[in-house]
Amino acid sequence: RQAYAGVDHFLAVTELARKALLEEGVDEKKITVISMGVDLARFRPGKQNQKVTNILCVGRLVVEKAIGELAEAFQGLKEKYPNLKLTLVGDGPLKNYLSGIPGITIKRVPYPQIHEEYQKADLFWLPSKTTSHWQEQYGMSLVEAMACGLPIVTTKTGAIGEVCGEAAVYAKPGDANDLQLKLARLIDSESSRTILREKSLARSK
């Protein structure tokens, strides 16, 4: 209420954020939606491999990012694709649970170097899910992944669908089996990955 009294105008990063402000009683004339930008000179595609060997996820290692489902889906994929690895850039309470799973590497990377992790990846994975107290409000890592031309598998929770549009494959939130299925389809189809790369680059611009 104190903010409403002193703020002349609100910049919302998504339509979802705009609707939240409206529900709080903000005059719609005082809200403008402007998406967050990304540095395309820094976040740009790396070397493209014909085969998928490295899947990347950048985010907090917490329940609402569906890290448990991600780990379960990865272990299923690992049986079919033994050379596959999953790189997790982040930290959180699920770190110890993840650290003992074969094929998973957990890193903490300074933000000035984070673009290098995207450029070394073949696919990007962010399977966030809505909980009773949280939903994805933007997902800046998704925009950075798009700018690096990565095919993306994510979920339509919170503002993710608004951010990614058609430049992603969407799995059912909280469904490890569906996550695994969607990833496997991309791993097996170079043509699908190529199409998604093009959509990602266009969307980020």
PyMOL commands that set and color helices and strands:
alter all, ss='L'
color gray80, all
select helices_A, chain A and resi 2-6+15-23+28-30+63-65+67-80+95-99+111-120+140-147+160-164+176-188+190-204
alter helices_A, ss='H'
color red, helices_A
select strands_A, chain A and resi 10-12+31-33+54-58+85-89+104-107+123-126+152-155+169-171
alter strands_A, ss='S'
color yellow, strands_A
deselect
rebuild
show_as cartoon
